Amino acid sequence: MPWDLDNDRPIYLQLMEQIRLDIVSGKYHAGDKLPSVRDLALEAAVNPNTMQKALSELERSGLVYSQRTSGRFITEDNEMLQQLRTDLADEHIRDFLQNMKQLGFSDEETLSLVATIVKGGKTI
């Protein structure tokens, strides 16, 4: 099934984000071999050159590394992977808080709603 990409932002950036998400969510683990560029491009329904650019950028960041004849692999640097996970969580939380502010909720109201939902309660 093709990945959910939009035309508002560069495709290669969205591909990078999806691969990062796949890594922190456990689809790929430290040291795992990634599928080939062609296989990933087919899965995402994008041009292989675009996927190549995304993977090259992930390599530049150190999240992915390549072995000449064996393909690309996820870094085994667990600190880097944990930092990526924390950074992505921080980004999602900040987006959520901004959306709640746009709905007119104060920080305290938002925390109260979240606490109620986490405890399994119903709101309003």
Backbone bond lengths (Angstrom), bond angles and torsions (degrees), N, CA, C in turn:
res aa  C-N    CA-C-N  psi(-1)  N-CA   C-N-CA  omega(-1)  CA-C   N-CA-C  phi
1 M - - - 1.460 - - 1.527 108.19 -
2 P 1.349 117.84 130.93 1.471 120.20 -179.48 1.532 111.58 -61.27
3 W 1.310 114.01 151.22 1.453 120.10 178.25 1.514 109.28 -73.05
4 D 1.306 117.06 156.61 1.466 122.88 -178.23 1.534 109.36 -84.86
5 L 1.324 116.12 90.74 1.465 121.89 -177.99 1.518 109.33 -111.36
6 D 1.324 115.81 147.85 1.462 119.35 177.46 1.525 109.77 -119.46
7 N 1.308 115.85 164.95 1.464 121.16 -176.55 1.520 113.32 -91.28
8 D 1.331 117.88 2.56 1.461 121.06 -176.82 1.524 112.92 -79.43
9 R 1.340 116.98 -21.01 1.468 121.27 -178.12 1.518 109.31 -132.56
10 P 1.324 117.25 158.47 1.467 118.89 179.42 1.533 111.66 -55.34
11 I 1.316 115.93 135.51 1.458 122.07 -176.57 1.529 111.20 -62.10
12 Y 1.354 116.81 -41.33 1.462 118.03 -177.11 1.525 111.88 -62.36
13 L 1.345 117.43 -32.97 1.468 120.32 176.76 1.525 110.72 -66.52
14 Q 1.318 115.97 -39.93 1.461 120.11 178.73 1.538 110.82 -67.40
15 L 1.316 116.25 -35.82 1.461 120.04 176.59 1.527 110.24 -64.76
16 M 1.324 116.16 -43.06 1.468 120.62 177.30 1.525 110.60 -59.36
17 E 1.329 115.97 -44.94 1.465 120.20 179.96 1.527 111.10 -61.15
18 Q 1.330 116.26 -42.10 1.467 119.67 -178.86 1.525 111.10 -66.22
19 I 1.312 116.82 -40.99 1.468 119.64 179.00 1.522 110.00 -66.24
20 R 1.331 117.17 -41.49 1.475 119.98 175.80 1.528 110.25 -58.23
21 L 1.322 116.03 -45.21 1.467 120.57 179.80 1.531 110.70 -62.61
22 D 1.329 116.50 -41.10 1.464 120.08 177.58 1.530 111.04 -61.33
23 I 1.327 116.71 -34.53 1.462 120.55 179.82 1.524 110.52 -71.08
24 V 1.330 117.62 -51.02 1.476 119.08 -176.30 1.524 112.26 -71.07
25 S 1.329 117.52 -23.88 1.465 119.78 179.84 1.526 112.47 -84.04
26 G 1.336 116.50 -7.51 1.454 119.23 175.85 1.515 115.89 98.71
27 K 1.327 118.04 1.13 1.466 119.14 175.66 1.526 109.48 -62.84
28 Y 1.334 115.99 -39.82 1.464 122.12 174.09 1.523 107.88 -119.72
29 H 1.306 116.39 142.09 1.464 121.86 -179.32 1.528 110.10 -113.95
30 A 1.318 115.83 166.18 1.458 121.33 177.26 1.520 109.32 -52.42
31 G 1.340 115.62 129.07 1.455 121.20 178.45 1.516 115.32 85.76
32 D 1.333 118.05 -9.18 1.471 120.74 179.68 1.519 110.87 -66.26
33 K 1.328 115.01 146.36 1.459 121.18 174.16 1.527 108.22 -82.99
34 L 1.326 115.60 132.30 1.464 120.29 176.29 1.527 109.44 -79.84
35 P 1.317 117.00 153.19 1.467 118.97 171.73 1.533 109.81 -59.97
36 S 1.307 116.67 162.61 1.465 120.87 -179.71 1.530 110.35 -63.74
37 V 1.314 115.29 162.64 1.468 121.12 177.25 1.520 109.62 -56.01
38 R 1.317 116.45 -46.09 1.469 119.94 -178.79 1.526 112.03 -62.70
39 D 1.330 116.43 -43.11 1.470 119.62 179.73 1.531 111.17 -64.34
40 L 1.335 116.35 -43.72 1.469 119.26 178.28 1.527 110.86 -64.68
41 A 1.328 116.70 -40.20 1.465 120.52 179.23 1.526 110.91 -63.56
42 L 1.330 116.63 -41.02 1.465 119.97 177.01 1.525 110.79 -62.77
43 E 1.330 115.64 -44.91 1.465 120.71 -179.71 1.532 111.11 -60.62
44 A 1.336 115.94 -40.90 1.464 120.50 -177.62 1.529 112.59 -86.13
45 A 1.324 116.79 -9.00 1.467 122.77 -176.78 1.532 111.41 59.46
46 V 1.336 114.94 49.06 1.462 121.30 177.76 1.528 109.27 -130.36
47 N 1.314 115.70 167.22 1.447 122.08 176.39 1.533 109.60 -66.60
48 P 1.332 118.51 136.86 1.467 120.33 178.42 1.531 113.67 -55.96
49 N 1.327 117.76 -31.77 1.465 120.14 178.39 1.526 111.33 -64.44
50 T 1.315 116.49 -36.17 1.461 120.89 178.29 1.523 110.02 -68.10
51 M 1.327 116.58 -41.98 1.465 120.41 177.72 1.528 109.74 -65.10
52 Q 1.328 116.76 -39.93 1.463 120.79 178.52 1.526 110.36 -58.94
53 K 1.331 116.49 -42.21 1.469 120.41 179.27 1.532 110.33 -62.79
54 A 1.323 117.15 -43.88 1.467 121.05 179.74 1.526 110.38 -61.39
55 L 1.313 116.91 -45.19 1.467 120.53 -178.91 1.525 111.44 -67.86
56 S 1.327 116.53 -36.40 1.471 119.83 176.88 1.522 110.81 -63.06
57 E 1.320 116.49 -40.10 1.467 120.40 178.01 1.535 110.68 -66.40
58 L 1.317 117.06 -39.26 1.470 120.25 177.03 1.528 110.39 -65.75
59 E 1.317 116.16 -34.05 1.473 120.07 175.07 1.523 110.50 -65.26
60 R 1.320 116.30 -44.20 1.470 121.05 178.94 1.527 111.36 -58.29
61 S 1.317 115.97 -34.91 1.468 120.10 -179.09 1.534 111.77 -78.31
62 G 1.331 116.52 -14.25 1.460 120.18 179.89 1.520 114.25 92.48
63 L 1.320 117.43 -3.08 1.463 120.75 -178.53 1.529 111.12 -72.51
64 V 1.312 115.29 -30.74 1.460 122.42 -179.29 1.528 107.33 -125.88
65 Y 1.312 116.76 145.73 1.461 119.68 173.65 1.524 108.58 -134.26
66 S 1.323 115.95 157.23 1.460 118.60 -179.26 1.517 110.00 -117.05
67 Q 1.311 113.74 147.86 1.455 121.85 171.82 1.521 105.80 -114.88
68 R 1.274 115.36 125.99 1.457 123.76 -168.64 1.529 115.84 -33.88
69 T 1.282 118.71 -56.56 1.466 119.93 -175.47 1.520 113.54 -108.08
70 S 1.332 116.99 -0.26 1.464 119.50 -174.42 1.520 114.46 -104.76
71 G 1.313 118.17 -15.96 1.454 120.84 -179.88 1.517 112.69 110.52
72 R 1.328 114.64 -161.49 1.465 121.43 -178.92 1.518 110.66 -106.92
73 F 1.343 113.96 146.51 1.453 121.24 -176.79 1.522 110.24 -132.92
74 I 1.334 115.40 155.52 1.462 121.93 175.11 1.525 107.59 -77.48
75 T 1.314 116.28 140.23 1.456 120.21 178.00 1.518 111.32 -54.55
76 E 1.307 115.83 152.41 1.458 120.92 175.52 1.525 110.98 -101.18
77 D 1.330 116.07 9.65 1.465 122.48 178.91 1.531 108.33 -79.97
78 N 1.333 116.17 95.27 1.465 120.58 -176.53 1.520 112.66 -64.09
79 E 1.330 117.46 -30.62 1.468 119.78 176.34 1.522 110.49 -63.43
80 M 1.337 116.85 -43.19 1.463 120.85 178.39 1.524 110.56 -62.76
81 L 1.328 116.56 -41.75 1.463 120.47 -179.64 1.523 111.05 -66.32
82 Q 1.314 117.14 -40.36 1.468 120.28 178.14 1.522 110.61 -66.60
83 Q 1.338 116.62 -39.12 1.467 120.42 178.11 1.526 110.59 -64.26
84 L 1.325 117.01 -40.97 1.465 121.22 177.03 1.523 109.99 -60.57
85 R 1.316 116.38 -44.60 1.474 121.06 179.44 1.525 110.83 -60.68
86 T 1.329 115.90 -44.83 1.466 121.23 179.02 1.525 111.08 -64.55
87 D 1.328 116.73 -43.14 1.468 120.69 179.79 1.527 111.86 -62.44
88 L 1.338 116.45 -42.55 1.464 119.77 178.90 1.522 111.27 -65.67
89 A 1.329 116.87 -40.14 1.467 120.84 177.82 1.523 109.73 -62.92
90 D 1.320 116.79 -43.85 1.459 121.40 178.96 1.524 111.06 -58.93
91 E 1.324 116.39 -43.58 1.462 121.15 179.08 1.530 111.38 -62.06
92 H 1.336 116.78 -44.31 1.469 120.61 179.90 1.533 111.21 -65.31
93 I 1.305 116.40 -40.57 1.468 120.45 -179.90 1.523 110.24 -64.96
94 R 1.327 116.47 -44.35 1.471 119.76 179.36 1.533 111.36 -62.30
95 D 1.335 116.63 -41.23 1.468 120.57 177.04 1.528 110.47 -62.21
96 F 1.333 116.22 -45.07 1.463 121.34 179.06 1.528 110.75 -59.14
97 L 1.335 116.72 -48.02 1.469 120.58 -179.21 1.524 111.21 -62.19
98 Q 1.330 116.68 -39.21 1.469 120.26 178.09 1.528 110.08 -64.06
99 N 1.321 116.89 -41.98 1.469 120.72 178.26 1.529 111.25 -63.65
100 M 1.322 117.13 -40.64 1.462 120.64 178.54 1.528 110.96 -64.58
101 K 1.321 116.90 -39.27 1.478 120.51 176.79 1.529 110.18 -62.35
102 Q 1.338 116.15 -39.78 1.464 120.01 178.40 1.523 111.19 -65.01
103 L 1.323 117.07 -27.35 1.468 121.08 176.43 1.527 111.97 -82.22
104 G 1.331 116.09 -4.94 1.452 120.24 176.77 1.518 114.96 94.53
105 F 1.323 118.43 10.84 1.458 121.58 179.48 1.520 110.46 -87.47
106 S 1.319 115.92 138.94 1.465 120.55 173.31 1.526 107.96 -79.01
107 D 1.325 116.39 167.65 1.462 120.12 177.56 1.526 110.58 -59.62
108 E 1.335 116.24 -40.86 1.465 120.38 -179.31 1.527 111.27 -64.64
109 E 1.342 116.82 -42.98 1.469 120.15 178.56 1.523 110.65 -63.63
110 T 1.317 116.14 -40.82 1.465 120.55 178.98 1.518 110.49 -62.36
111 L 1.335 117.10 -46.80 1.468 120.55 179.02 1.523 111.38 -60.74
112 S 1.310 116.26 -40.35 1.457 120.65 179.57 1.532 110.60 -64.08
113 L 1.321 116.88 -44.15 1.467 120.88 178.24 1.527 111.13 -62.36
114 V 1.313 116.03 -44.76 1.470 120.15 -179.63 1.523 109.82 -62.84
115 A 1.330 117.26 -45.17 1.465 120.81 -179.81 1.526 110.75 -60.58
116 T 1.314 117.39 -41.74 1.462 121.63 179.27 1.522 110.65 -62.29
117 I 1.317 116.14 -44.95 1.478 120.48 -178.00 1.529 110.29 -68.38
118 V 1.326 117.50 -41.92 1.470 120.37 -179.93 1.516 110.46 -61.34
119 K 1.320 116.93 -36.17 1.470 120.94 -179.76 1.531 112.03 -78.49
120 G 1.325 116.46 -0.84 1.467 120.04 177.34 1.503 114.90 89.41
121 G 1.310 115.93 6.85 1.459 119.87 -179.66 1.518 112.28 -82.62
122 K 1.293 115.03 169.93 1.460 120.51 177.09 1.523 108.62 -101.35
123 T 1.312 115.16 150.14 1.453 119.83 176.46 1.503 109.11 -97.44
124 I 1.302 113.70 148.47 1.473 124.38 176.84 1.487 115.88 40.75
